[in-house]
Amino acid sequence: MRLATLLGKRILMLVVLLAVVFAAIELLPGDAASATSERGEGAAGLAARRHLLGLDRPLWERFSDWITALPSGDLGTSAHGEQVTDMLADPLPNTIVLGATAFVLTVVLALALGIWAAARPRGVVDRTVDLTSTAAFALPEFVVSIGLLLVLSLWTGWLPAATVTGGDGAPTSWTMLVMPVLALTIPQTGWNTRIVRAALADQAATPHVEAAHLDGLPLRRVLLRHALPGAWPAIATGIATSTGMLLGGTVVVETLFNYPGIGTVLAGSVADRDTPVIAAVVTCAAALITVVLLLADLVRARTLGART
């Protein structure tokens, strides 16, 4: 029942978010017909294009038709006449590979650094990790991307500056993933390292962890067997939050590195005022974030249940 309630709330939030997306695009100057029109097209041609795209219909009616078709997998038709499902078929897996790699790397690095710092409280390592993680989180993805481009591509030539795709629409070499993954990973590693360190510090003050110290257990065992399980709810929440930040960062990173993902599709769709494509990308991102948030909720519920 708890899971069903949470899922129902997430779905309701998604519907409200999509309604806001439709309304926000409607408020932007211009529309999909004028943005995708041929050069020199007259008023009659624009009117015909608006009718073809359904832009002469009320906003609520367009949104209702789109949202009711969504459960069947129909994401609508773009302003260029393409099926949105077909448009996302190639870039979506590329974004999943990029985001999943950055996500796993973020989790591994944050846990390692956070535990390392917690094992040496108020020492040189702890202060260094704290300072470095704060600086990393403060850097936006585009700043990290530019720095990586300068160092790893322009100055050293170690990695390609742009992504080249093959016939299947995927990058032709794994080396083209390195800088986009790092650009997403570095800020989120800083964020999650601080969360892991703070969660372990809170657990260090609990009676059962203090008792483990007094019993003379090795520090590593105290951290991994006694402190870390109690810190999982806070860590899981931070990781779930990072999912949204990672997906938001892909728009900037994919554009800078010419990476063939949905971030690039989204950037072009905003310029074209292409509402169905924008809403479809938001839906894909929201669905993924919803799954991660549900997993985080389950981790918290299981941990709290084990305590009681």
C-alpha positions as CSV (number, residue, x, y, z in Angstrom):
1,M,0.0,0.0,0.0
2,R,2.8,2.4,0.8
3,L,4.5,1.7,-2.5
4,A,1.2,2.1,-4.4
5,T,0.6,5.4,-2.6
6,L,4.1,6.7,-3.4
7,L,3.8,5.7,-7.0
8,G,0.4,7.4,-7.3
9,K,1.8,10.6,-5.9
10,R,4.8,10.4,-8.4
11,I,2.4,9.9,-11.3
12,L,0.3,12.8,-10.2
13,M,3.4,15.0,-9.9
14,L,4.4,13.9,-13.4
15,V,1.0,14.9,-14.9
16,V,1.2,18.3,-13.2
17,L,4.8,18.8,-14.4
18,L,3.8,18.0,-18.0
19,A,0.9,20.4,-17.9
20,V,3.4,23.1,-16.7
21,V,5.7,22.2,-19.6
22,F,2.9,22.6,-22.1
23,A,1.9,26.0,-20.6
24,A,5.5,27.2,-20.4
25,I,6.2,26.5,-24.0
26,E,2.9,28.3,-24.9
27,L,4.2,31.4,-23.2
28,L,7.4,31.5,-25.1
29,P,7.6,34.0,-28.1
30,G,6.7,32.3,-31.4
31,D,5.5,28.8,-31.9
32,A,6.5,25.6,-33.7
33,A,4.9,26.7,-37.0
34,S,7.0,29.9,-37.2
35,A,10.1,28.2,-35.8
36,T,10.1,25.4,-38.4
37,S,8.7,27.4,-41.4
38,E,10.5,27.8,-44.7
39,R,12.3,31.0,-45.3
40,G,9.9,33.6,-46.8
41,E,6.8,31.6,-46.1
42,G,3.7,33.8,-46.1
43,A,0.8,34.2,-43.6
44,A,-1.3,31.6,-45.4
45,G,1.4,29.0,-45.3
46,L,1.9,29.7,-41.6
47,A,-1.8,29.4,-40.9
48,A,-1.9,26.1,-42.7
49,R,1.1,24.8,-40.8
50,R,-0.5,25.8,-37.5
51,H,-3.6,24.0,-38.4
52,L,-1.6,20.9,-39.4
53,L,0.2,20.9,-36.1
54,G,-3.0,21.5,-34.2
55,L,-1.8,24.9,-32.8
56,D,-5.1,26.5,-33.6
57,R,-6.7,24.2,-31.0
58,P,-7.0,25.2,-27.2
59,L,-4.0,24.3,-25.1
60,W,-5.9,22.1,-22.7
61,E,-7.3,20.1,-25.6
62,R,-3.8,19.5,-27.1
63,F,-2.5,18.5,-23.7
64,S,-5.5,16.2,-23.0
65,D,-5.0,14.3,-26.3
66,W,-1.2,14.0,-25.7
67,I,-1.5,12.8,-22.1
68,T,-4.2,10.2,-22.8
69,A,-2.2,8.7,-25.6
70,L,0.9,8.5,-23.4
71,P,0.1,5.2,-21.6
72,S,-0.1,3.4,-25.0
73,G,3.5,4.5,-25.8
74,D,2.4,7.2,-28.3
75,L,4.6,10.3,-27.7
76,G,3.0,12.3,-30.5
77,T,4.4,13.8,-33.7
78,S,7.1,16.4,-33.8
79,A,6.8,19.8,-35.6
80,H,8.8,18.2,-38.5
81,G,6.3,15.4,-38.9
82,E,8.4,12.7,-37.3
83,Q,7.2,10.2,-34.7
84,V,8.7,11.3,-31.4
85,T,9.2,7.7,-30.4
86,D,11.4,7.2,-33.5
87,M,13.3,10.4,-32.8
88,L,14.3,9.2,-29.3
89,A,15.0,5.6,-30.3
90,D,18.7,6.2,-31.0
91,P,19.7,9.1,-28.6
92,L,17.9,7.7,-25.5
93,P,20.2,4.6,-25.2
94,N,23.2,6.9,-25.6
95,T,22.0,9.2,-22.8
96,I,21.3,6.1,-20.6
97,V,24.8,4.8,-21.1
98,L,26.3,8.3,-20.3
99,G,24.1,8.9,-17.3
100,A,24.4,5.3,-15.9
101,T,28.2,5.4,-16.2
102,A,28.4,8.8,-14.4
103,F,25.9,7.6,-11.8
104,V,27.8,4.4,-10.9
105,L,31.1,6.3,-10.9
106,T,29.6,9.0,-8.6
107,V,28.3,6.4,-6.1
108,V,31.5,4.5,-6.0
109,L,33.7,7.6,-5.6
110,A,31.4,9.3,-3.1
111,L,31.2,6.2,-0.8
112,A,35.0,5.7,-1.0
113,L,35.9,9.3,-0.3
114,G,33.2,9.7,2.4
115,I,34.3,6.6,4.3
116,W,37.9,7.5,3.9
117,A,37.3,10.9,5.4
118,A,35.1,9.5,8.2
119,A,37.9,7.1,9.1
120,R,40.1,10.0,9.9
121,P,37.8,12.6,11.5
122,R,39.2,16.2,11.8
123,G,42.5,15.0,10.2
124,V,44.3,16.1,7.1
125,V,42.5,13.6,4.9
126,D,39.1,14.7,6.3
127,R,39.8,18.4,5.8
128,T,41.2,17.8,2.3
129,V,38.2,15.7,1.2
130,D,35.8,18.3,2.6
131,L,37.5,21.2,0.8
132,T,37.9,19.3,-2.5
133,S,34.3,18.0,-2.5
134,T,32.9,21.5,-1.7
135,A,34.9,23.0,-4.6
136,A,33.8,20.2,-7.0
137,F,30.2,20.6,-6.2
138,A,30.4,24.4,-6.6
139,L,31.6,24.0,-10.2
140,P,28.8,23.9,-12.8
141,E,28.9,21.2,-15.5
142,F,29.8,23.6,-18.3
143,V,32.8,24.9,-16.3
144,V,34.1,21.4,-15.7
145,S,33.5,20.5,-19.4
146,I,35.5,23.5,-20.6
147,G,38.3,22.7,-18.2
148,L,38.4,19.1,-19.4
149,L,38.4,20.2,-23.0
150,L,41.3,22.6,-22.4
151,V,43.4,20.1,-20.4
152,L,42.6,16.7,-21.9
153,S,42.0,17.7,-25.5
154,L,43.5,21.1,-26.6
155,W,46.6,21.1,-24.4
156,T,47.5,17.4,-24.3
157,G,45.6,15.9,-27.2
158,W,44.8,12.8,-25.1
159,L,41.1,12.7,-25.8
160,P,38.9,13.8,-28.8
161,A,37.2,17.1,-28.2
162,A,33.9,16.1,-30.0
163,T,31.9,12.9,-30.4
164,V,31.9,11.2,-33.7
165,T,29.0,8.8,-34.3
166,G,28.9,5.6,-36.3
167,G,26.1,4.2,-38.5
168,D,24.2,3.0,-35.4
169,G,24.1,6.5,-33.9
170,A,26.5,5.6,-31.1
171,P,30.0,7.1,-30.4
172,T,32.6,5.3,-32.5
173,S,35.0,5.0,-29.5
174,W,34.7,4.6,-25.8
175,T,37.3,7.4,-25.4
176,M,34.6,9.9,-26.5
177,L,32.7,9.1,-23.3
178,V,35.5,9.9,-20.9
179,M,35.1,13.7,-20.8
180,P,31.3,13.8,-20.8
181,V,31.2,11.2,-18.0
182,L,33.8,13.1,-15.9
183,A,32.0,16.4,-16.5
184,L,28.8,14.9,-15.0
185,T,30.6,12.9,-12.3
186,I,32.8,15.5,-10.7
187,P,30.1,17.9,-9.4
188,Q,27.9,15.1,-8.2
189,T,30.7,13.3,-6.5
190,G,31.4,16.4,-4.5
191,W,27.8,16.7,-3.4
192,N,27.4,13.0,-2.4
193,T,30.8,12.8,-0.7
194,R,29.6,15.5,1.7
195,I,26.4,13.7,2.3
196,V,28.2,10.4,3.0
197,R,30.6,12.1,5.3
198,A,27.9,14.0,7.2
199,A,25.7,10.8,7.5
200,L,28.6,8.8,8.9
201,A,29.4,11.6,11.3
202,D,25.8,11.6,12.6
203,Q,26.0,7.8,13.1
204,A,29.3,8.1,14.9
205,A,27.4,9.8,17.8
206,T,24.8,7.1,18.1
207,P,25.0,4.8,21.2
208,H,25.5,1.5,19.2
209,V,28.4,3.0,17.2
210,E,30.0,4.4,20.4
211,A,29.6,1.0,22.0
212,A,31.3,-0.6,19.1
213,H,34.3,1.7,19.6
214,L,34.4,1.0,23.3
215,D,34.4,-2.7,22.6
216,G,37.6,-2.2,20.7
217,L,36.4,-3.2,17.3
218,P,38.5,-2.3,14.3
219,L,37.6,1.1,12.9
220,R,36.9,-0.4,9.4
221,R,34.4,-2.8,10.9
222,V,32.7,-0.1,13.0
223,L,32.3,2.1,9.9
224,L,31.1,-0.6,7.5
225,R,29.1,-2.9,9.9
226,H,27.7,-0.4,12.4
227,A,27.7,3.2,11.0
228,L,27.1,2.7,7.3
229,P,23.8,0.7,7.6
230,G,22.3,3.5,9.6
231,A,23.6,6.1,7.2
232,W,22.0,4.5,4.2
233,P,18.7,6.5,4.2
234,A,20.5,9.9,4.0
235,I,22.9,8.5,1.4
236,A,20.1,7.0,-0.7
237,T,18.3,10.4,-0.6
238,G,21.4,12.2,-1.8
239,I,22.0,9.7,-4.6
240,A,18.4,9.9,-5.7
241,T,18.7,13.7,-5.9
242,S,21.8,13.3,-8.0
243,T,19.8,11.4,-10.6
244,G,17.8,14.6,-11.5
245,M,21.0,16.7,-11.4
246,L,22.8,14.3,-13.7
247,L,20.0,14.3,-16.2
248,G,19.8,18.0,-16.1
249,G,23.5,18.3,-16.6
250,T,23.4,16.1,-19.7
251,V,21.7,18.9,-21.7
252,V,24.8,21.1,-21.3
253,V,27.4,18.3,-21.5
254,E,25.9,16.7,-24.6
255,T,25.7,20.0,-26.3
256,L,29.3,20.9,-25.5
257,F,30.7,17.6,-26.6
258,N,28.4,17.0,-29.5
259,Y,27.2,13.8,-27.8
260,P,24.2,12.2,-29.6
261,G,21.8,12.0,-26.7
262,I,18.4,13.3,-25.7
263,G,20.0,16.5,-24.3
264,T,20.9,17.5,-27.8
265,V,17.4,16.6,-29.0
266,L,15.9,18.7,-26.2
267,A,18.1,21.7,-27.0
268,G,16.9,21.7,-30.6
269,S,13.3,21.1,-29.7
270,V,13.2,24.1,-27.4
271,A,14.5,26.3,-30.2
272,D,11.7,24.8,-32.4
273,R,9.1,25.2,-29.7
274,D,8.4,21.5,-30.4
275,T,6.1,20.7,-27.4
276,P,5.6,16.9,-28.0
277,V,9.3,16.3,-28.2
278,I,10.0,18.4,-25.1
279,A,7.2,16.7,-23.1
280,A,8.5,13.3,-24.2
281,V,12.0,14.0,-23.0
282,V,10.6,15.3,-19.7
283,T,8.5,12.1,-19.4
284,C,11.6,9.8,-20.0
285,A,13.6,11.8,-17.5
286,A,10.8,11.9,-14.9
287,A,10.2,8.1,-15.3
288,L,13.8,7.4,-14.5
289,I,13.9,9.8,-11.6
290,T,10.7,8.3,-10.2
291,V,12.2,4.8,-10.3
292,V,15.3,6.0,-8.4
293,L,13.2,7.9,-5.9
294,L,11.0,4.8,-5.2
295,L,14.2,2.8,-4.6
296,A,15.4,5.4,-2.2
297,D,12.1,5.3,-0.4
298,L,12.3,1.5,-0.1
299,V,15.8,1.8,1.3
300,R,14.6,4.3,3.9
301,A,11.6,2.2,4.8
302,R,13.6,-1.0,5.1
303,T,16.2,0.7,7.3
304,L,13.6,2.2,9.6
305,G,11.8,-1.1,9.7
306,A,15.0,-2.9,10.7
307,R,15.5,-0.3,13.5
308,T,12.1,-0.9,14.9
